[in-house]
Amino acid sequence: MSKCPDARDCLRDLVVPAMEKIEDKVDFRLSFIGWTDPHNDGVTCMHGQTECLGNLLELCAAKLYPQPKTYLGFTLCLSLSYPDIPARELVESCALESGIDKAKLEACTAGQDDNDDRDDNDGDGKGDDNGHLAWGLLKKSFQRSEDANVTASCTVRLAEEVRCIRDAGEWKDCEGGSRVKDLVTDVERLYGESNGGGKKEDV
């Protein structure tokens, strides 16, 4: 979650430095925790609507720039100043630092770059854009977390299993250790065991 201090710690101290070493060995996907209203297009995030906006910005960055080095850099940049999300100055600064096109990012959050990621309430095969943000991206992310039974931010999963959780300022359920080298070791081991090293591990 974009405005969660545990997510910031997790990204800064584990995920980003580990990904610098194993990016070519994993299929990394960022998902968020939240709730949708089945009766309307509403979404709710634990730290309020500004967090929903921050989450959407990070998902759009990942969609536009699939290489983890780029979108994780942007996500970490925002997270380091998470109380200020989604201030324009912060977003523009992090986009510039990460090599992300500000105009493309804005278009994505406005639902203007790809109809497929908007909700299709009328069944016409096209997104329903009422001038609001492209909440379809966020809803899909919420669903992925729910399907994986993830309830704590930050939860790191490896090969469909919980690998480590950062919650309330502490590392929990990190059976293999919570250090960068511990996660890297596990990924490299699984990568070597999967099809002779030819299959990326899901993280």
C-alpha positions in Angstrom: 0.0 0.0 0.0 1.4 3.3 -1.1 0.9 5.2 2.2 2.0 2.3 4.5 5.2 2.6 6.5 5.6 -1.1 6.5 5.4 -1.2 2.7 8.1 1.5 2.6 10.4 -0.5 4.8 9.7 -3.7 2.9 10.6 -2.0 -0.5 13.6 -0.1 0.8 15.1 -2.8 2.9 14.2 -6.1 1.1 12.4 -6.0 -2.2 14.3 -3.3 -4.2 17.8 -4.4 -3.2 16.9 -8.0 -3.8 15.5 -7.3 -7.2 18.7 -5.6 -8.2 20.3 -9.0 -7.9 17.5 -11.3 -9.2 15.4 -9.3 -11.6 16.2 -11.7 -14.4 15.1 -14.7 -12.4 11.7 -13.6 -11.2 8.3 -12.6 -12.5 7.6 -9.7 -10.1 4.2 -8.3 -9.7 3.0 -5.5 -7.4 -0.5 -5.9 -5.8 -2.4 -3.8 -3.3 -4.9 -4.5 -0.5 -8.3 -2.8 -0.6 -12.0 -3.2 -0.9 -14.6 -2.6 -3.7 -18.2 -1.7 -3.4 -20.3 -4.2 -5.4 -23.1 -1.7 -5.8 -21.0 1.0 -7.4 -17.5 1.9 -8.8 -16.2 2.8 -5.3 -12.9 1.6 -3.9 -11.6 1.9 -0.4 -8.0 1.8 0.8 -6.8 1.3 4.4 -5.1 4.8 4.5 -7.8 6.6 2.7 -8.5 7.8 -0.8 -5.2 9.5 -1.2 -3.6 6.0 -0.8 -5.9 4.7 -3.5 -4.5 7.5 -5.8 -1.0 6.5 -4.9 -1.7 2.9 -5.5 -3.1 3.7 -8.9 -0.1 5.8 -9.8 2.2 2.9 -8.9 0.1 0.4 -10.9 0.1 2.7 -13.9 3.9 3.0 -13.7 4.2 -0.8 -13.7 1.8 -1.0 -16.7 3.6 1.6 -18.7 7.2 0.5 -17.8 7.1 -3.3 -17.1 10.8 -3.5 -16.2 10.8 -3.7 -12.4 13.9 -1.5 -12.2 11.9 1.4 -13.5 8.5 1.1 -11.8 10.0 -0.2 -8.5 12.3 2.8 -8.5 9.3 5.1 -8.9 7.3 3.2 -6.3 10.2 3.4 -3.8 10.7 7.1 -4.5 7.0 7.8 -3.6 7.1 5.5 -0.6 10.1 7.3 0.9 7.8 10.4 1.1 4.6 8.5 1.6 2.8 11.2 3.8 2.9 13.5 0.8 1.3 11.1 -1.7 -0.2 12.1 -4.2 1.2 15.6 -4.2 1.9 16.7 -7.8 5.4 17.9 -6.9 6.4 14.5 -5.4 4.9 12.5 -8.3 6.6 14.6 -10.9 10.0 14.5 -9.1 9.8 10.7 -8.7 8.7 10.3 -12.4 11.7 12.4 -13.5 14.1 10.5 -11.3 12.8 7.1 -12.6 12.7 8.0 -16.3 8.9 7.9 -16.4 6.9 10.1 -18.9 4.7 12.3 -16.8 2.1 12.8 -19.5 1.8 9.1 -20.0 1.4 8.5 -16.3 -1.3 11.1 -16.1 -3.1 9.6 -19.1 -3.1 6.2 -17.5 -4.5 7.4 -14.2 -7.2 9.2 -16.1 -8.1 6.0 -18.0 -7.1 7.4 -21.4 -4.4 5.0 -22.5 -6.2 1.6 -22.7 -9.9 0.9 -22.4 -9.3 -2.7 -21.5 -8.4 -1.7 -17.9 -11.5 0.2 -17.3 -14.7 -1.3 -15.9 -17.2 -2.5 -18.5 -20.5 -2.0 -16.7 -22.7 -1.9 -19.8 -21.2 -4.9 -21.5 -20.2 -3.1 -24.7 -16.6 -4.4 -24.6 -15.3 -0.9 -23.9 -14.4 0.7 -20.6 -16.9 3.0 -18.9 -15.1 6.2 -18.3 -17.0 8.9 -16.5 -14.0 11.2 -16.2 -12.8 9.4 -13.1 -9.5 7.6 -12.6 -9.0 4.2 -14.2 -10.1 2.3 -11.1 -10.2 -1.0 -13.0 -6.5 -1.4 -12.6 -6.8 -1.0 -8.8 -9.8 -3.4 -8.6 -7.8 -6.1 -10.4 -4.9 -5.6 -8.0 -7.3 -5.9 -5.0 -8.7 -9.1 -6.4 -5.2 -10.6 -6.9 -4.4 -10.0 -3.3 -7.7 -11.4 -2.1 -7.2 -14.5 -4.3 -3.8 -15.0 -2.6 -5.3 -14.5 0.9 -3.0 -11.6 1.5 -4.2 -9.4 4.3 -1.0 -7.6 5.5 1.1 -5.0 3.9 3.8 -5.8 3.1 3.5 -9.5 2.2 6.3 -10.9 0.0 5.3 -14.2 -1.7 7.6 -16.5 -3.6 6.4 -19.5 -5.7 2.8 -19.0 -4.5 3.8 -19.1 -0.8 4.3 -16.4 1.8 8.0 -15.8 2.1 8.0 -12.8 4.5 5.7 -10.2 6.0 6.5 -6.7 7.3 3.8 -5.7 9.7 3.6 -3.1 12.5 7.3 -2.4 12.1 8.4 -6.0 12.4 9.4 -8.8 10.1 7.1 -11.9 10.6 6.7 -15.3 9.1 10.1 -15.0 7.4 11.1 -18.7 7.8 14.1 -18.3 5.5 15.3 -15.0 7.0 14.4 -11.4 6.3 17.7 -10.2 4.9 18.3 -9.4 1.3 20.8 -12.2 0.9 18.2 -14.7 2.3 15.6 -13.9 -0.3 18.2 -13.9 -3.1 19.4 -17.3 -2.0 15.9 -18.7 -2.0 15.1 -17.3 -5.4 18.4 -18.6 -6.9 17.8 -22.0 -5.5 14.2 -22.3 -6.8 15.3 -20.8 -10.2 18.0 -23.5 -10.5 15.5 -26.2 -9.6 12.8 -25.1 -12.1 13.3 -26.6 -15.6 17.0 -26.4 -15.4 16.9 -22.8 -14.6 14.7 -21.8 -17.5 11.6 -20.7 -15.5 11.2 -17.4 -13.7 9.8 -17.6 -10.2 6.6 -15.7 -9.2 7.2 -13.0 -6.6 
